[in-house]
Amino acid sequence: MFHAAGRYGHFATVAQARPPGSPASCQRRHRPSCRFEWFLGDGGDPAELVTAWLADNGLPVRNLVRTASNFHPIDVGTPCGASLYVSAAAGSVMAGGAPGRPSPVPEIPDVAAVLYVHTEPAPIPESGLSPRPKDHGESPTVAWSLGGWEDSWTPADHAAAVSEVRSAIARGDVYQVNVVGHASAPYAGDPGPSLQRVTELPGARYGGFLAGDGWAIATASPETLVEVRAGRVITRPIKGTRPATAQGRRELLESAKERAEHVMIVDLERNDLSRLPGVGPVRVDSLFAVRRWSGLWQAESQVSAPIDGELGLAELLRAVCPGGSVTGAPKLAALDEIARVEPVGRGVSMGGLGWIGTDHLDLGLTIRTVAATAGRVHLWAGGGITWGSDPQAEVAEAAAKAAPIRAALAGS
């Protein structure tokens, strides 16, 4: 479960690149020190285990309100913060729900944290990635190439799953369910530059990397799973998608179906935050604001609450994981439906990845996120299903969300 940070083979180029959500003030002034990893088969409470590990390494995660006033000098060797990743399956376990189908990337942990400590400023590499350590025993570099994509279900299977969810809604089992599909492709060569292109897609609020022994995660997520800053806990659910054109913007703003779906998830997030210990009244700061991600318009709201008592990271993770916008309502019933209709596990997608600092916490939801393992890349895409959903339109929406990721990986 506990490891020293070390070499990562083909993923050495991304192992020390920018972690999502990390502060600009620490860029090129920190290095990975040690790491925590937890797999579904390990047992125990992953929320408590990772919280205890972070606390033991000097981060103020037992009482998050303290992050509003903590100050740590940037001295060499002092903790800067930690990357934290939680898979969708681990989030389901934390919430007491079904973990779903087996992951297509079982070599990637379900929870991972990497502690960073301050170091002397490093030069800025031209590529944005850290230079790869020399290894004179390695074979010559192979040019990057990406093979054909293989989907875990056909468009007809995806449409049928949407219809099954609509039937469950008609029975009253659920009100809304997010349905996600998976695809993977073989590759040859160094994946680093292609993964970098993913993190640089327009609108990638949480663009960045996490790497381990034989794997890497690259995210272009625009969505905040949870943020704690200046004494408030914040979430920014995204729900509702249209092409990034003038007509698409009008359609999104005028769609009764998209707005109803969005408001349902905002209510779910309000409920999630209201169940937290140590928080005051929950409010909706903004509702159905239109934001752009790559070639798409998406609707985003902000829900927040003041922290007026003790709130620990473990309690926070149990409340917000997995995110309401990628599960549905009611959340536990939606998780059961997801486990029933999706063909493979969600792997690194629909979970959380971000930064636990000495003065703030900022975790992105791992939508628009890629996993790379030895010789293969993986991605996931889907959307929220309500009674008003059209199966063919949902299939098209998922393809539209995946298209910029596929293009970035291919080099176009």
LOTOR-350145 format. One line per 2 residues: number of its first residue (from 1); for each residue x, y, z of C-alpha. Coordinates in nm, 2 decimals, decimal comma, padded with zeros to 4 digits. Example, Ala and Ser with C-alpha at 12.3 -4.5 7.8 and 13.67 -1.06 7.14 Angstrom:
2
1) 01,23:-00,45:00,78 | 01,37:-00,11:00,71 $
This chain:
412
1) 00,00:00,00:00,00 | 00,29:00,24:00,07 $
3) 00,57:00,29:-00,18 | 00,86:00,52:-00,24 $
5) 00,83:00,72:-00,56 | 01,05:00,58:-00,83 $
7) 01,09:00,50:-01,20 | 00,80:00,44:-01,43 $
9) 00,93:00,29:-01,75 | 00,77:00,44:-02,06 $
11) 00,58:00,68:-01,83 | 00,88:00,85:-01,68 $
13) 00,81:01,15:-01,91 | 00,48:01,21:-01,73 $
15) 00,57:01,09:-01,38 | 00,70:01,43:-01,27 $
17) 00,48:01,65:-01,49 | 00,21:01,88:-01,35 $
19) -00,04:01,71:-01,12 | -00,40:01,84:-01,18 $
21) -00,50:02,12:-00,94 | -00,15:02,18:-00,81 $
23) -00,07:02,55:-00,73 | 00,12:02,75:-00,99 $
25) 00,35:02,88:-00,71 | 00,49:02,53:-00,67 $
27) 00,54:02,44:-01,04 | 00,90:02,32:-01,09 $
29) 00,96:02,36:-00,72 | 00,84:02,03:-00,59 $
31) 00,92:01,66:-00,64 | 00,74:01,33:-00,56 $
33) 00,85:01,18:-00,24 | 00,64:00,87:-00,16 $
35) 00,31:00,73:-00,25 | 00,00:00,54:-00,13 $
37) -00,19:00,28:-00,34 | -00,51:00,09:-00,26 $
39) -00,68:-00,17:-00,48 | -01,04:-00,30:-00,44 $
41) -00,92:-00,63:-00,32 | -00,71:-00,48:-00,04 $
43) -01,00:-00,44:00,20 | -01,05:-00,17:00,47 $
45) -01,20:00,17:00,43 | -01,01:00,35:00,15 $
47) -01,14:00,69:00,26 | -00,99:00,65:00,61 $
49) -00,68:00,48:00,49 | -00,57:00,75:00,25 $
51) -00,67:01,02:00,50 | -00,45:00,86:00,77 $
53) -00,16:00,84:00,52 | -00,19:01,20:00,42 $
55) -00,22:01,31:00,78 | 00,09:01,11:00,88 $
57) 00,28:01,29:00,60 | 00,20:01,63:00,75 $
59) -00,11:01,75:00,55 | -00,40:01,90:00,74 $
61) -00,68:01,66:00,63 | -00,84:01,58:00,96 $
63) -00,99:01,92:00,99 | -01,01:02,08:00,65 $
65) -01,12:02,42:00,78 | -00,77:02,47:00,90 $
67) -00,65:02,48:00,54 | -00,80:02,83:00,52 $
69) -00,54:02,97:00,76 | -00,25:02,72:00,74 $
71) 00,08:02,86:00,61 | 00,39:02,65:00,53 $
73) 00,71:02,82:00,41 | 00,85:02,69:00,08 $
75) 01,16:02,54:00,23 | 01,34:02,25:00,07 $
77) 01,21:01,92:00,20 | 00,88:02,06:00,35 $
79) 00,55:01,91:00,22 | 00,40:02,10:-00,06 $
81) 00,09:01,88:-00,10 | -00,02:01,56:-00,26 $
83) -00,19:01,43:-00,58 | -00,50:01,23:-00,49 $
85) -00,68:01,00:-00,73 | -01,00:00,80:-00,65 $
87) -01,15:00,56:-00,90 | -01,52:00,54:-00,97 $
89) -01,52:00,20:-00,81 | -01,35:00,32:-00,50 $
91) -01,59:00,61:-00,48 | -01,88:00,36:-00,50 $
93) -01,73:00,16:-00,21 | -01,69:00,48:-00,01 $
95) -02,06:00,57:-00,07 | -02,17:00,22:00,02 $
97) -02,28:00,13:-00,34 | -02,20:-00,13:-00,60 $
99) -01,85:-00,10:-00,74 | -01,96:-00,20:-01,09 $
101) -01,80:-00,43:-01,35 | -01,43:-00,53:-01,34 $
103) -01,20:-00,25:-01,45 | -01,03:-00,28:-01,80 $
105) -00,72:-00,13:-01,63 | -00,67:-00,36:-01,33 $
107) -00,31:-00,26:-01,30 | -00,40:00,09:-01,20 $
109) -00,48:00,14:-00,82 | -00,83:00,24:-00,72 $
111) -00,69:00,50:-00,48 | -00,35:00,66:-00,52 $
113) -00,18:00,95:-00,35 | 00,16:01,10:-00,42 $
115) 00,33:01,33:-00,16 | 00,53:01,62:-00,31 $
117) 00,80:01,80:-00,12 | 00,96:02,14:-00,20 $
119) 01,29:02,14:-00,38 | 01,50:02,39:-00,57 $
121) 01,34:02,54:-00,88 | 01,40:02,33:-01,19 $
123) 01,44:02,46:-01,55 | 01,13:02,47:-01,77 $
125) 01,14:02,19:-02,03 | 01,03:02,29:-02,37 $
127) 00,77:02,01:-02,40 | 00,61:02,09:-02,06 $
129) 00,70:01,74:-01,95 | 00,99:01,65:-01,72 $
131) 01,30:01,51:-01,89 | 01,31:01,14:-01,90 $
133) 01,60:00,99:-01,70 | 01,86:00,82:-01,90 $
135) 01,87:00,44:-01,91 | 02,14:00,31:-02,13 $
137) 01,99:-00,04:-02,12 | 01,67:00,06:-02,30 $
139) 01,60:-00,01:-02,66 | 01,60:00,28:-02,92 $
141) 01,29:00,51:-02,92 | 01,00:00,38:-03,12 $
143) 00,79:00,64:-03,32 | 00,45:00,70:-03,18 $
145) 00,16:00,52:-03,35 | -00,20:00,46:-03,24 $
147) -00,39:00,16:-03,36 | -00,77:00,13:-03,43 $
149) -01,02:00,18:-03,15 | -01,21:-00,11:-03,01 $
151) -01,53:-00,03:-02,83 | -01,66:-00,23:-02,54 $
153) -02,01:-00,21:-02,68 | -02,16:-00,13:-03,02 $
155) -02,38:00,18:-03,08 | -02,68:-00,05:-03,08 $
157) -02,58:-00,19:-02,74 | -02,53:00,16:-02,61 $
159) -02,87:00,26:-02,73 | -03,03:-00,05:-02,58 $
161) -02,87:00,04:-02,24 | -03,03:00,38:-02,26 $
163) -03,36:00,22:-02,33 | -03,32:-00,01:-02,03 $
165) -03,25:00,29:-01,81 | -03,56:00,46:-01,94 $
167) -03,76:00,15:-01,84 | -03,61:00,16:-01,49 $
169) -03,71:00,53:-01,47 | -04,06:00,43:-01,58 $
171) -04,08:00,17:-01,30 | -03,97:00,43:-01,05 $
173) -03,64:00,26:-00,96 | -03,44:00,57:-01,05 $
175) -03,49:00,93:-01,17 | -03,17:00,97:-01,37 $
177) -02,87:00,75:-01,45 | -02,54:00,83:-01,62 $
179) -02,45:00,57:-01,87 | -02,08:00,54:-01,98 $
181) -01,91:00,34:-02,25 | -01,54:00,24:-02,28 $
183) -01,30:00,21:-02,58 | -00,93:00,12:-02,61 $
185) -00,66:00,12:-02,87 | -00,31:-00,03:-02,90 $
187) -00,01:00,20:-02,94 | 00,36:00,19:-02,99 $
189) 00,62:00,44:-02,88 | 00,64:00,70:-02,61 $
191) 00,28:00,80:-02,51 | 00,40:01,11:-02,32 $
193) 00,35:01,37:-02,60 | 00,01:01,24:-02,69 $
195) -00,10:01,24:-02,33 | 00,03:01,59:-02,30 $
197) -00,20:01,70:-02,59 | -00,50:01,56:-02,40 $
199) -00,42:01,77:-02,10 | -00,40:02,08:-02,31 $
201) -00,74:02,06:-02,47 | -00,93:02,39:-02,44 $
203) -01,14:02,41:-02,12 | -00,93:02,16:-01,93 $
205) -00,95:02,31:-01,59 | -00,78:02,01:-01,44 $
207) -00,54:01,93:-01,72 | -00,25:01,72:-01,58 $
209) -00,11:01,38:-01,51 | -00,07:01,10:-01,25 $
211) 00,17:00,81:-01,33 | 00,27:00,49:-01,16 $
213) 00,46:00,17:-01,24 | 00,35:00,08:-01,59 $
215) 00,06:00,32:-01,61 | -00,04:00,69:-01,65 $
217) -00,36:00,89:-01,62 | -00,40:01,21:-01,83 $
219) -00,70:01,43:-01,78 | -00,86:01,72:-01,96 $
221) -01,15:01,75:-01,71 | -01,34:02,07:-01,69 $
223) -01,55:01,97:-01,39 | -01,49:02,02:-01,02 $
225) -01,58:01,72:-00,80 | -01,51:01,91:-00,48 $
227) -01,30:02,21:-00,38 | -01,22:02,34:-00,03 $
229) -01,09:02,69:-00,02 | -01,11:02,99:00,22 $
231) -01,34:02,80:00,45 | -01,60:02,68:00,20 $
233) -01,67:02,35:00,04 | -01,76:02,38:-00,33 $
235) -01,88:02,15:-00,61 | -01,95:02,25:-00,97 $
237) -02,16:01,98:-01,15 | -02,17:01,98:-01,53 $
239) -02,48:01,84:-01,70 | -02,61:01,93:-02,05 $
241) -02,41:01,93:-02,38 | -02,44:02,09:-02,72 $
243) -02,19:02,17:-03,01 | -02,00:02,49:-02,94 $
245) -02,19:02,69:-03,21 | -02,43:02,99:-03,17 $
247) -02,71:02,75:-03,25 | -02,58:02,49:-03,00 $
249) -02,57:02,75:-02,73 | -02,93:02,86:-02,80 $
251) -03,04:02,49:-02,80 | -02,88:02,42:-02,47 $
253) -03,03:02,73:-02,30 | -03,37:02,65:-02,44 $
255) -03,38:02,28:-02,37 | -03,63:02,19:-02,10 $
257) -03,50:01,84:-02,09 | -03,14:01,95:-02,03 $
259) -03,24:02,20:-01,77 | -03,45:01,95:-01,58 $
261) -03,17:01,69:-01,59 | -02,93:01,96:-01,47 $
263) -03,14:02,08:-01,18 | -03,20:01,72:-01,06 $
265) -02,82:01,68:-01,03 | -02,78:02,02:-00,86 $
267) -03,04:01,90:-00,60 | -02,84:01,58:-00,55 $
269) -02,52:01,78:-00,49 | -02,70:02,00:-00,25 $
271) -02,81:01,69:-00,06 | -02,45:01,55:-00,06 $
273) -02,31:01,87:00,09 | -02,59:01,90:00,34 $
275) -02,50:01,56:00,49 | -02,15:01,67:00,57 $
277) -02,06:01,73:00,93 | -01,93:02,07:01,02 $
279) -02,09:02,27:00,73 | -02,35:02,55:00,74 $
281) -02,63:02,62:00,50 | -02,59:02,50:00,14 $
283) -02,65:02,74:-00,14 | -02,66:02,74:-00,52 $
285) -02,42:03,02:-00,62 | -02,48:02,99:-00,99 $
287) -02,72:02,78:-01,20 | -02,70:02,66:-01,55 $
289) -02,41:02,88:-01,66 | -02,28:02,78:-02,01 $
291) -01,91:02,70:-02,03 | -01,70:02,57:-02,33 $
293) -01,49:02,26:-02,33 | -01,31:02,19:-02,66 $
295) -01,58:02,19:-02,93 | -01,88:02,16:-02,69 $
297) -02,10:02,39:-02,48 | -02,18:02,25:-02,14 $
299) -02,40:02,37:-01,85 | -02,23:02,42:-01,51 $
301) -02,36:02,52:-01,17 | -02,18:02,60:-00,84 $
303) -02,31:02,46:-00,51 | -02,13:02,56:-00,19 $
305) -02,15:02,57:00,19 | -01,94:02,73:00,47 $
307) -01,73:02,50:00,69 | -01,82:02,61:01,05 $
309) -01,70:02,30:01,24 | -01,47:02,00:01,20 $
311) -01,48:01,83:00,86 | -01,23:01,56:00,76 $
313) -01,12:01,44:00,42 | -01,26:01,09:00,48 $
315) -01,61:01,23:00,55 | -01,58:01,46:00,25 $
317) -01,49:01,17:00,02 | -01,77:00,95:00,14 $
319) -02,02:01,23:00,07 | -01,91:01,34:-00,27 $
321) -01,77:01,02:-00,43 | -01,86:00,92:-00,68 $
323) -01,99:01,25:-00,83 | -02,36:01,29:-00,87 $
325) -02,33:01,41:-01,23 | -02,17:01,08:-01,34 $
327) -02,40:00,85:-01,13 | -02,76:00,98:-01,11 $
329) -03,04:01,00:-00,86 | -03,09:00,85:-00,61 $
331) -02,72:00,79:-00,61 | -02,71:00,43:-00,47 $
333) -02,99:00,31:-00,69 | -02,82:00,47:-00,99 $
335) -02,50:00,28:-00,90 | -02,69:-00,05:-00,90 $
337) -02,83:00,04:-01,25 | -02,49:00,13:-01,37 $
339) -02,35:-00,20:-01,26 | -02,63:-00,38:-01,44 $
341) -02,61:-00,21:-01,78 | -02,25:-00,11:-01,84 $
343) -02,03:-00,38:-02,01 | -01,70:-00,30:-01,83 $
345) -01,59:-00,10:-01,53 | -01,53:00,27:-01,54 $
347) -01,16:00,24:-01,45 | -01,00:00,58:-01,41 $
349) -01,30:00,77:-01,54 | -01,59:00,92:-01,34 $
351) -01,37:00,93:-01,03 | -01,16:01,21:-00,88 $
353) -00,81:01,34:-00,94 | -00,66:01,66:-00,80 $
355) -00,46:01,82:-00,53 | -00,46:01,82:-00,15 $
357) -00,25:02,12:-00,04 | -00,16:02,28:00,29 $
359) -00,41:02,56:00,23 | -00,67:02,41:-00,01 $
361) -00,82:02,10:-00,17 | -00,92:02,08:-00,53 $
363) -01,03:01,76:-00,70 | -01,15:01,74:-01,06 $
365) -01,40:01,48:-01,17 | -01,23:01,24:-01,41 $
367) -01,44:01,30:-01,72 | -01,25:01,35:-02,04 $
369) -00,97:01,14:-01,90 | -00,74:00,88:-02,05 $
371) -00,56:00,58:-01,90 | -00,24:00,45:-02,06 $
373) -00,10:00,11:-01,97 | 00,17:-00,10:-02,14 $
375) 00,08:-00,09:-02,51 | -00,28:00,03:-02,48 $
377) -00,48:00,36:-02,42 | -00,83:00,37:-02,27 $
379) -01,10:00,63:-02,26 | -01,46:00,65:-02,14 $
381) -01,76:00,87:-02,24 | -02,13:00,88:-02,18 $
383) -02,41:01,10:-02,05 | -02,71:01,14:-01,82 $
385) -03,02:00,95:-01,90 | -03,37:01,07:-01,81 $
387) -03,72:00,96:-01,93 | -03,69:01,22:-02,20 $
389) -03,36:01,09:-02,34 | -03,34:00,97:-02,70 $
391) -03,12:00,66:-02,73 | -02,96:00,76:-03,06 $
393) -02,90:01,12:-02,94 | -02,72:00,98:-02,63 $
395) -02,50:00,76:-02,84 | -02,41:01,07:-03,06 $
397) -02,34:01,28:-02,75 | -02,10:01,03:-02,60 $
399) -01,91:01,01:-02,94 | -01,89:01,39:-02,95 $
401) -01,73:01,40:-02,60 | -01,48:01,13:-02,69 $
403) -01,38:01,28:-03,03 | -01,14:01,55:-02,91 $
405) -00,96:01,30:-02,69 | -00,92:01,06:-02,98 $
407) -00,80:01,33:-03,20 | -00,54:01,45:-02,94 $
409) -00,41:01,10:-02,89 | -00,38:01,05:-03,27 $
411) -00,19:01,38:-03,30 | -00,45:01,58:-03,49 $
